[in-house]
């Protein structure tokens, strides 16, 4: 495996007496590839993302290997990790309501990301920030830049968060349920924007979601996680057309409501997969 | 209605500060000059608040006392802020053992009341305005450290802090750009409440003779002097008492008002 991101046998534990959060996850992401990470709450999606970003809390014990461009990240000192974050990899968080500092104007928060790298002057930065805000679809970037986060809507905030994540043109963008907190129409717009930005910059994307429809829209490949394990992975079309693992079969069935005969009971995951049999 | 707090607080605090400043250059009478022939004059002219049991002009003493109040408040709260807040923020952001060390140290300090510290300091270097201010300040450090730590922990667990880290911000930079602005509102309230408490504590200490030595006038000593004539001339206790109450109220209202103005979320509610 020699991709942009190579994860091998990644295990994460929080304390000895708790079940491991990740039980040996392996996957590979090529440059420009978009990989969807599907699973229910607690399946280890976010832990995987945070492990790649090196943002797990101190209490987490991480083993295995995470390689970005061939460089081993597990065990990397935080100072060196800091230099990679935002530059080599960026992250978009789930809750746009809380991912922005409420006491800081939006423009300054975006600019912070640029000033952090110490290569921009304040004047340049302002221009860059306004350009970037225009880029993510704001028609009045001046007003947005001078607004506080609480003065923006959820969709607007998520576009700001997206702008921050792509500011330094990272080669890998991790999106942790970026549209879950948004309503469906706003969700579609943010996904279009993400699609556009990814296409333009050629960045790879690790896209976390519990929503199969969203994943199929953004990603070419997908990986299904359950209780800290990867149970199935492959091209999105294949996973949808011929899911192999019973859990995935359940997921696909519950997502295809158009196949249900009106009047009949809706399918549940338990129709296909019983957790007790799994372990 | 929110701005009423701010306006009233500003007026009261500005009044205290103005009285103190003017007293540096001018008071109607010498605030330490004893005139036996003019003892316990009622309010009128030229002594607008009358004279006390020593024949000293009460208004002049109140003015000179305001100076001490401001001095003690600024030194005590400044000390508590400068020491307590960095300690609290550091405790919240550092490893567990260091955090425990800082907070247990604060607990030990918490066990010493300002009064005990003031007695210790007064015994060691002699009672003065400064010893009282330092004692009150040191005694307030744990409160600031705790409040700062609790507020910082909340900020640390926030998504925007994680987002800032994901964007490559170093912990120190994050503390300056994200933690301090977000805990400022809580710290302001603590500071304004502490300012009021410092004024009260100073009055108590000078009442006990553990702060500013005589003959310099303070509101606490005026209360003590008034104690001797409390039944015949109760108004003697009224003036310094009112001054203390107004100053404490002023700083509390100012703190509340400032917090509302400093926090962009609260600012828009009004």
Interface residues (C-beta under 8 A of the other chain):
Chain A: X53 X55 X58 X78 X79 X82 X83 X84 X85 X86 X87 X90 X91 X93 X94 X95 X98 X99 X100 X101 X102 X103 X104 X112 X113 X116 X117 X148 X150 X151 X161 X164 X165
Chain B: X95 X158 X159 X160 X162 X163 X164 X165 X166 X167 X168 X169 X170 X171 X173 X177 X178 X181 X182 X184 X263 X264 X265 X268
